[in-house]
Amino acid sequence: MFNVGGAIEGLKFEVKGGAELLELDDGYRGESSGVTEERVGNYSDELVAKVCIEVKRCGKFDVYLFAKPRKCIVDSNVVDFVYNLNSGLVGFSLDSLSEEGKLHVVEIES
């Protein structure tokens, strides 16, 4: 089920102060003029950006990202994720919520 309006409770994006876009690779190129598509990746040791999302409910969580994430964290736990280089789709599972928990806190670091 894709229900962004019903699933996302909060969203915050931050770019780290010391990071510069030059720390990313050459960027994204489409397939014009025979150039092969490439996606951005952070190859430095520094964290460049972080997205924090408050998500209602559980199940499979998919999001499209321009760059492959370095790390995905759900409720303070690092989780395994799948990244599709061609589409930019990142996917992982949100386990069921505890009785006291009303939201999952998802952090995606690039």
C-alpha positions in Angstrom: 0.0 0.0 0.0 1.4 3.4 -0.9 -0.2 6.1 1.2 2.3 8.9 1.8 -0.3 11.4 3.0 -1.6 8.9 5.6 1.7 7.4 6.6 4.0 10.4 7.1 3.4 12.3 10.3 6.6 14.5 10.2 9.6 15.2 8.0 12.8 17.0 8.7 15.8 17.3 6.3 19.2 18.7 7.4 22.5 19.3 5.5 25.5 19.2 7.8 27.4 22.4 8.2 30.9 21.2 7.4 29.8 19.2 4.4 30.1 20.5 0.9 28.4 19.1 -2.2 31.9 18.7 -3.7 32.2 15.7 -1.4 29.7 13.9 -3.7 30.7 12.3 -6.9 30.0 13.8 -10.3 26.3 13.7 -9.9 23.4 12.4 -12.0 23.5 12.1 -15.7 20.6 11.0 -17.8 20.8 8.9 -20.9 21.0 11.8 -23.4 23.8 11.7 -25.9 24.6 8.1 -25.0 25.9 9.0 -21.5 25.1 6.3 -19.0 23.0 7.2 -16.0 24.9 7.6 -12.8 23.6 8.4 -9.3 25.2 10.6 -6.6 27.1 8.9 -3.8 28.9 10.3 -0.8 32.4 8.9 -0.8 33.8 11.0 2.1 33.9 10.0 5.7 31.6 12.9 6.7 27.9 12.7 7.0 26.5 15.1 4.3 22.7 15.0 4.8 20.1 13.4 7.1 16.4 12.9 6.6 14.2 12.2 9.7 10.7 10.9 9.0 8.0 10.1 11.5 5.9 7.2 10.1 2.6 5.8 11.2 2.0 2.0 10.9 4.2 -0.9 9.9 5.1 -2.9 6.8 7.4 -2.3 3.8 8.8 1.2 3.6 10.0 2.4 0.2 11.3 5.8 -0.7 13.1 7.2 -3.8 16.4 8.9 -3.2 18.8 10.6 -5.5 21.8 9.2 -3.6 22.4 5.8 -2.1 22.1 6.1 1.7 25.0 5.4 3.9 22.8 4.2 6.7 19.1 3.6 7.5 18.0 3.7 11.2 14.5 2.8 12.5 13.7 3.6 16.1 17.4 3.9 17.0 18.3 0.6 15.3 20.4 0.4 12.1 18.5 -1.7 9.6 19.4 -3.5 6.4 18.1 -1.9 3.3 17.9 -2.6 -0.4 18.9 0.1 -2.9 18.1 -0.1 -6.6 20.8 1.8 -8.4 18.7 2.2 -11.6 15.6 3.7 -10.0 16.9 5.1 -6.8 14.4 3.1 -4.8 15.4 2.3 -1.2 13.4 -0.3 0.7 13.3 -1.8 4.2 10.8 -3.2 6.7 9.1 -1.3 9.5 8.3 -3.9 12.2 5.1 -3.6 14.2 4.8 -0.8 16.7 5.0 -1.4 20.4 2.0 -0.5 22.5 3.5 2.7 23.8 4.9 3.6 20.4 2.6 5.5 18.1 5.2 6.3 15.4 8.4 4.9 13.9 11.3 7.3 13.7 13.1 6.7 10.5 16.5 8.3 9.8 18.3 8.1 6.5 21.9 9.3 6.3 23.8 10.2 3.2 
